[in-house]
Amino acid sequence: MVFVARKYYFITTKTMKRLFFSFFIVLATVFALWAQEASDSTPKDNWRISSEGKIQRNTPQSWVTMEVPTSQPITALHFLSDNYGWAVGHNATFLRWDGERWNEMLVFSNENLLAVYLVDVKTGWAVGNHGTILRWNGTSWHPEASPVGSALIQIKQLPTGSLQIIAKDGTILEQIQGSWQVQTSETTTSLTVASKRLE
């Protein structure tokens, strides 16, 4: 008769706790990476402007042209969230997205607008031809004094928090103590307006 020695392994409560904790850490890491990847899809990734000036939204099947209450070409979009954004276009067209549809807001201007930028739901700017600058105060759009007469094509916020407006001829405006002032620029080449620009 042959006797075979066998080893028995017992998992203690302490070991089980360690295994469970390690599994929980791995699971939490995987979830965090998934959430970060999902958050990389910003509202602007779901929208674009066609070469004909139409607003289009990305769907699982394809890009779909949205119904809007205007026939004017749209030139720029800016979103703060999936439920709040603005679009601007020719003849001072302003459209606001409320999460379900685009609604037009009438503004006393007839200039073609080329860019829009929102700081928050109560603060934003739109710019366009002939140095046009309009400010959003949470209720309506109002004109602001502009030190230039050239076409303004871009608005951006610097890491310092200050805002800049860039003109087609390369001129840079910066908001200083509540007013727009011309800043020194090394750019002398005329810039072009991208038909699908999305801030």
C-alpha positions as CSV (number, residue, x, y, z in Angstrom):
1,M,0.0,0.0,0.0
2,V,1.4,3.4,-1.0
3,F,0.6,6.5,1.0
4,V,0.6,9.8,-0.9
5,A,1.2,12.9,1.1
6,R,-1.2,15.7,0.3
7,K,-0.9,19.3,1.1
8,Y,-4.0,21.3,2.1
9,Y,-4.2,25.0,1.7
10,F,-6.5,27.0,3.9
11,I,-7.4,30.6,3.0
12,T,-7.5,32.7,6.1
13,T,-10.0,35.6,6.6
14,K,-7.1,38.0,6.4
15,T,-6.0,36.6,3.0
16,M,-9.6,36.8,1.7
17,K,-9.8,40.4,2.7
18,R,-6.5,41.2,0.8
19,L,-7.8,39.4,-2.3
20,F,-11.1,41.2,-2.2
21,F,-9.4,44.6,-1.6
22,S,-7.0,43.9,-4.6
23,F,-9.9,43.0,-6.8
24,F,-11.8,46.1,-5.8
25,I,-8.7,48.3,-6.6
26,V,-8.5,46.7,-10.1
27,L,-12.2,47.2,-10.7
28,A,-12.1,50.8,-9.6
29,T,-9.1,51.5,-11.9
30,V,-10.9,50.0,-14.9
31,F,-14.0,52.0,-14.2
32,A,-12.0,55.3,-13.8
33,L,-10.3,54.7,-17.1
34,W,-13.6,54.0,-18.8
35,A,-15.2,57.2,-17.3
36,Q,-12.2,59.3,-18.4
37,E,-12.5,58.0,-22.0
38,A,-16.3,58.7,-22.0
39,S,-15.7,62.2,-20.7
40,D,-13.3,62.9,-23.5
41,S,-16.3,63.2,-25.8
42,T,-17.3,66.8,-25.4
43,P,-20.5,68.4,-26.7
44,K,-18.5,70.0,-29.6
45,D,-17.5,66.5,-30.9
46,N,-21.2,65.9,-31.7
47,W,-21.7,69.0,-33.8
48,R,-20.3,70.6,-36.9
49,I,-21.1,73.2,-39.6
50,S,-21.3,72.0,-43.2
51,S,-19.7,73.8,-46.1
52,E,-23.2,75.2,-46.9
53,G,-23.5,76.7,-43.4
54,K,-25.9,74.1,-42.0
55,I,-25.7,72.8,-38.4
56,Q,-25.2,69.1,-38.3
57,R,-25.3,66.6,-35.4
58,N,-23.5,63.3,-35.1
59,T,-25.6,60.2,-34.7
60,P,-24.7,56.5,-34.5
61,Q,-25.6,56.3,-38.2
62,S,-24.3,59.5,-39.8
63,W,-24.2,63.3,-39.6
64,V,-27.7,64.7,-39.7
65,T,-28.6,68.2,-40.7
66,M,-30.7,69.9,-38.0
67,E,-33.8,71.9,-38.4
68,V,-33.3,75.6,-37.5
69,P,-35.6,78.6,-37.6
70,T,-33.5,80.5,-40.2
71,S,-32.2,80.2,-43.7
72,Q,-29.1,82.2,-42.9
73,P,-25.7,80.4,-43.2
74,I,-24.3,79.5,-39.8
75,T,-20.6,80.2,-39.2
76,A,-19.7,79.2,-35.6
77,L,-20.9,77.2,-32.6
78,H,-20.0,77.1,-28.9
79,F,-21.4,74.7,-26.3
80,L,-21.1,74.8,-22.5
81,S,-22.9,71.4,-22.1
82,D,-25.2,69.0,-24.0
83,N,-28.1,71.2,-23.1
84,Y,-26.7,74.7,-23.7
85,G,-25.0,76.3,-26.6
86,W,-25.1,79.1,-29.2
87,A,-24.7,79.3,-32.9
88,V,-24.1,82.5,-34.9
89,G,-24.3,83.3,-38.6
90,H,-24.9,85.8,-41.3
91,N,-27.2,88.8,-40.8
92,A,-26.6,88.7,-37.0
93,T,-28.2,85.3,-36.7
94,F,-28.3,84.0,-33.1
95,L,-29.5,80.5,-32.3
96,R,-29.6,78.9,-28.8
97,W,-29.6,75.2,-28.2
98,D,-31.7,74.1,-25.2
99,G,-31.0,70.4,-25.4
100,E,-34.0,69.6,-27.7
101,R,-34.1,72.3,-30.4
102,W,-32.5,75.5,-31.8
103,N,-34.4,78.7,-31.0
104,E,-33.6,82.0,-32.7
105,M,-33.0,85.2,-30.8
106,L,-33.5,88.5,-32.6
107,V,-30.7,91.1,-32.3
108,F,-30.6,94.7,-33.6
109,S,-27.7,94.2,-36.0
110,N,-27.3,93.0,-39.6
111,E,-23.6,92.1,-39.6
112,N,-22.3,88.7,-40.5
113,L,-21.0,87.0,-37.3
114,L,-18.0,84.8,-37.5
115,A,-17.3,83.5,-34.0
116,V,-19.0,83.0,-30.6
117,Y,-17.5,82.1,-27.2
118,L,-19.2,81.5,-23.8
119,V,-17.6,81.9,-20.4
120,D,-20.8,80.7,-18.7
121,V,-24.6,80.8,-19.2
122,K,-24.6,84.6,-18.3
123,T,-21.4,85.7,-20.1
124,G,-20.4,85.4,-23.7
125,W,-19.3,87.2,-26.8
126,A,-19.9,87.1,-30.6
127,V,-17.8,88.9,-33.2
128,G,-18.0,89.5,-36.9
129,N,-17.5,91.8,-39.8
130,H,-16.5,95.5,-39.5
131,G,-15.2,95.0,-35.9
132,T,-18.6,93.9,-34.6
133,I,-18.6,92.8,-30.9
134,L,-21.7,91.7,-29.1
135,R,-21.9,90.6,-25.5
136,W,-24.3,88.1,-23.9
137,N,-25.5,89.1,-20.4
138,G,-27.6,86.1,-19.7
139,T,-30.7,87.7,-21.1
140,S,-29.8,89.5,-24.3
141,W,-27.0,90.4,-26.7
142,H,-25.7,94.0,-26.7
143,P,-23.1,95.7,-28.8
144,E,-19.7,96.7,-27.3
145,A,-17.3,99.3,-28.5
146,S,-14.6,98.0,-30.9
147,P,-11.3,99.8,-31.5
148,V,-11.0,98.3,-35.0
149,G,-13.1,98.0,-38.2
150,S,-11.7,94.8,-39.6
151,A,-13.4,91.4,-39.5
152,L,-13.1,89.6,-36.2
153,I,-12.9,85.9,-36.6
154,Q,-11.9,84.2,-33.3
155,I,-12.4,84.5,-29.6
156,K,-10.4,82.6,-27.1
157,Q,-9.7,82.6,-23.3
158,L,-6.0,82.6,-22.2
159,P,-4.7,80.5,-19.3
160,T,-4.6,83.7,-17.3
161,G,-8.4,84.0,-17.7
162,S,-8.3,87.1,-19.9
163,L,-10.1,87.0,-23.3
164,Q,-8.7,87.8,-26.7
165,I,-10.4,88.5,-30.0
166,I,-8.4,87.9,-33.2
167,A,-9.1,89.9,-36.4
168,K,-8.7,88.5,-39.9
169,D,-5.7,90.9,-40.5
170,G,-3.9,89.5,-37.4
171,T,-4.9,92.3,-35.0
172,I,-5.4,91.1,-31.4
173,L,-7.8,92.7,-29.0
174,E,-7.7,92.0,-25.3
175,Q,-10.2,92.9,-22.7
176,I,-8.5,95.2,-20.2
177,Q,-10.5,96.8,-17.4
178,G,-13.8,96.2,-19.1
179,S,-12.9,97.5,-22.6
180,W,-11.3,96.0,-25.7
181,Q,-7.8,97.3,-26.5
182,V,-5.5,96.5,-29.4
183,Q,-2.4,94.5,-28.5
184,T,0.9,94.2,-30.2
185,S,0.9,91.2,-32.7
186,E,3.7,89.7,-34.7
187,T,1.1,88.4,-37.2
188,T,0.9,90.3,-40.4
189,T,-0.6,87.7,-42.7
190,S,-4.3,87.8,-43.2
191,L,-6.1,84.9,-41.5
192,T,-8.9,82.9,-43.1
193,V,-12.2,82.0,-41.5
194,A,-12.7,78.2,-41.4
195,S,-16.2,77.3,-42.6
196,K,-16.5,74.5,-40.0
197,R,-15.0,76.4,-37.0
198,L,-16.3,75.1,-33.7
199,E,-15.1,76.7,-30.5
